[in-house]
Amino acid sequence: MLQTVTAIRFEKPVSSGKTRPGVFACALEDATEVELVVKFAGGCDMKGRALATEAIAGMMAADLDLPVPEPFVVVLEPGFADMIPDPAVRERARRLPIPAFGSRKLPPGYSTILADRQIPSALQQTAAEILAFDTFIVNPDRSVANPNCLSNGRKFAIYDHELAFFTEGLIGWQPPWEPGGVVFPKGLSANRRHVFLEQLRGQELSFKRLAGAFDLLTNGRLTEYRTALPPEWIGDGQAVDGILDYIAELKRNVDAAIQQLNTALR
């Protein structure tokens, strides 16, 4: 669900992303190597909370069978960060020396999706479920301006969820299962408009599979999410427990949330 690996070799920086992640070769417990895109708390505004949020959203997406790269906890041995040759990545790794978040690097052939292009019919259902997922977890970071979604023409891959579940200070925010909790005004700016919104607006969509997948998010499963997180990401626990409580309430009200989503997409 959230394996722990050890970074063993820096490969290259990632050219995009304000958190300036890097690609690293990492070792599993059996010494098998995996190549991961690694994000450091020192590069995130919300530090350990950002990595906890990223991991919880990744585990949740995987349980809902959404196309998210496999998430990992990445441990750096003492002194490893000092040997990273890229200065920007090295600085972020050294700034806050706690476990990092990693996601499995995708194989060749994936590229950033082009905003406002017609969604292939074979991918429309997945696109609709990604829109629902982002709406329900309050993820603002899959917009036309910043898609955070790759495709190889046959599959999508979604990433960067560190800003999800953050509702403090959002004026007028209501849970998506409450009346008026999902609203998609026309004319939203590229920074605020979900990358799939206009292609899906007015379409006949089914969220039956997604609703059924929420059955997997039992209280026991959410406890497993928390247990999988490094203590350094959890901190005093308030933010993490708040996220998990929200997911539990979302599960109880997912049918109402889907109803609000369908209404907003008409």
ChimeraX attribute file (.defattr): number of C-alpha atoms within 10 A of each C-alpha:
attribute: neighborCount
match mode: 1-to-1
recipient: residues
	/A:1	15
	/A:2	19
	/A:3	14
	/A:4	22
	/A:5	25
	/A:6	22
	/A:7	26
	/A:8	15
	/A:9	15
	/A:10	21
	/A:11	16
	/A:12	16
	/A:13	20
	/A:14	16
	/A:15	9
	/A:16	9
	/A:17	11
	/A:18	9
	/A:19	18
	/A:20	20
	/A:21	26
	/A:22	24
	/A:23	22
	/A:24	25
	/A:25	20
	/A:26	24
	/A:27	19
	/A:28	14
	/A:29	11
	/A:30	7
	/A:31	10
	/A:32	10
	/A:33	16
	/A:34	16
	/A:35	20
	/A:36	27
	/A:37	22
	/A:38	29
	/A:39	29
	/A:40	29
	/A:41	26
	/A:42	22
	/A:43	21
	/A:44	18
	/A:45	12
	/A:46	14
	/A:47	17
	/A:48	24
	/A:49	21
	/A:50	23
	/A:51	29
	/A:52	30
	/A:53	25
	/A:54	24
	/A:55	29
	/A:56	27
	/A:57	28
	/A:58	27
	/A:59	25
	/A:60	23
	/A:61	19
	/A:62	16
	/A:63	16
	/A:64	21
	/A:65	14
	/A:66	20
	/A:67	18
	/A:68	21
	/A:69	20
	/A:70	19
	/A:71	25
	/A:72	26
	/A:73	22
	/A:74	25
	/A:75	20
	/A:76	17
	/A:77	12
	/A:78	8
	/A:79	9
	/A:80	16
	/A:81	19
	/A:82	12
	/A:83	11
	/A:84	21
	/A:85	13
	/A:86	13
	/A:87	12
	/A:88	15
	/A:89	25
	/A:90	21
	/A:91	17
	/A:92	20
	/A:93	26
	/A:94	18
	/A:95	13
	/A:96	15
	/A:97	17
	/A:98	20
	/A:99	26
	/A:100	28
	/A:101	26
	/A:102	32
	/A:103	24
	/A:104	17
	/A:105	16
	/A:106	15
	/A:107	8
	/A:108	7
	/A:109	9
	/A:110	16
	/A:111	14
	/A:112	14
	/A:113	20
	/A:114	14
	/A:115	17
	/A:116	13
	/A:117	11
	/A:118	12
	/A:119	18
	/A:120	11
	/A:121	9
	/A:122	11
	/A:123	14
	/A:124	17
	/A:125	17
	/A:126	19
	/A:127	22
	/A:128	20
	/A:129	21
	/A:130	24
	/A:131	19
	/A:132	18
	/A:133	18
	/A:134	19
	/A:135	21
	/A:136	23
	/A:137	22
	/A:138	18
	/A:139	21
	/A:140	19
	/A:141	22
	/A:142	23
	/A:143	20
	/A:144	20
	/A:145	15
	/A:146	19
	/A:147	22
	/A:148	18
	/A:149	21
	/A:150	19
	/A:151	16
	/A:152	14
	/A:153	14
	/A:154	9
	/A:155	13
	/A:156	20
	/A:157	19
	/A:158	18
	/A:159	19
	/A:160	23
	/A:161	24
	/A:162	24
	/A:163	21
	/A:164	21
	/A:165	25
	/A:166	16
	/A:167	15
	/A:168	7
	/A:169	7
	/A:170	8
	/A:171	7
	/A:172	8
	/A:173	13
	/A:174	13
	/A:175	19
	/A:176	23
	/A:177	21
	/A:178	13
	/A:179	14
	/A:180	15
	/A:181	17
	/A:182	23
	/A:183	14
	/A:184	17
	/A:185	9
	/A:186	9
	/A:187	8
	/A:188	10
	/A:189	11
	/A:190	14
	/A:191	15
	/A:192	16
	/A:193	22
	/A:194	27
	/A:195	27
	/A:196	22
	/A:197	18
	/A:198	16
	/A:199	17
	/A:200	19
	/A:201	15
	/A:202	13
	/A:203	13
	/A:204	9
	/A:205	14
	/A:206	13
	/A:207	17
	/A:208	11
	/A:209	12
	/A:210	20
	/A:211	17
	/A:212	13
	/A:213	13
	/A:214	18
	/A:215	13
	/A:216	14
	/A:217	19
	/A:218	13
	/A:219	13
	/A:220	9
	/A:221	14
	/A:222	21
	/A:223	13
	/A:224	14
	/A:225	21
	/A:226	18
	/A:227	12
	/A:228	19
	/A:229	22
	/A:230	17
	/A:231	15
	/A:232	17
	/A:233	23
	/A:234	19
	/A:235	13
	/A:236	10
	/A:237	13
	/A:238	9
	/A:239	17
	/A:240	21
	/A:241	15
	/A:242	13
	/A:243	21
	/A:244	18
	/A:245	14
	/A:246	16
	/A:247	24
	/A:248	17
	/A:249	13
	/A:250	20
	/A:251	20
	/A:252	15
	/A:253	16
	/A:254	21
	/A:255	16
	/A:256	16
	/A:257	24
	/A:258	21
	/A:259	16
	/A:260	19
	/A:261	23
	/A:262	19
	/A:263	15
	/A:264	16
	/A:265	18
	/A:266	11
